[in-house]
Amino acid sequence: MYPTVFSLGFVIFSMVAISWAKTASVPDFSQYPEGKARKVVFLNYFRPLIDRRNQTIRDNRHRLKAWYKQRQDLGLWTLSQVKDLASEYKMSDFDADNEKHWRTLLKRVDIVPASLALAQAAKESAWGTSRFARQVHNYFGQWCFKKGCGVVPDDRKPGAYHEVADFDSPEDAVVSYFKNINSYYAYKPLREIRARLRAEDKPITGMALVNGLTFYSERRADYIKELRSFIQQNNLLQYDQVKQRSH
């Protein structure tokens, strides 16, 4: 019995330690003066998280393209990997014999320009100082739709059932944001713009994709206009790694 208790305790301790490590280094952005100082800290913190996520996507896209070229001769193990990736991108009905499914998946497994991700994180979280950023690491204004999945917003309208999603860390919020952009049906226009840029061998930039986010906010066109201005005013296009794009 004692070894079992020790092992369970060690597992619990490890889980707590991992959770602490994921959040311990998150800056308190509100402690920095509003303006340049706070922006610098925010961008320096989130840029590596976003760049790492984009690199993971680039790697997956590279593999997916290779699998696509060999799709008639894939083994069972590789097919399993393809289907796992498809499931991650909300294509649980993926059929390896369906050409359209492959093309849809390739449109989904692709980068989100750093300028766009940084702009939305900063804008939605007031540079990391909003209530939801501080309490539940929600920096992108993401919702969830199961009771208890997050925090109920004070201004939720009668009859609505969404909550503001709760994340264990800013990195988890970044990963969720990327999956949301790359799989949710409302952002299909963004993915179509991105695919067209790929086909035309043009850079994938935040300014190019922003028009595909009309349904990210209830403010629709006004939100797009504000986001464009936000990217320009904060010189965020410099963070788009256009030289590293992969088709």
Secondary structure, 3 states (H helix, E strand, C coil): CHHHHHHHHHHHHHHHHHHHHHHHCCCCHHHCCCCHHHHHHHHHHHHHHHHHHHHHHHHHHHHHHHHHHCHHHCCHHHHHHHHHHHHHCCCCCCCCCCHHHHHHHHHHCCCCCHHHHHHHHHHHHCCCCCHHHHHHCCCCCCEECCCCCEECCCCCCCCCCCEEECCCCHHHHHHHHHHHHHHCHHHHHHHHHHHHHHHCCCCCCHHHHHHHHHHHCCCCHHHHHHHHHHHHHCCHHHHCCHHHCCC
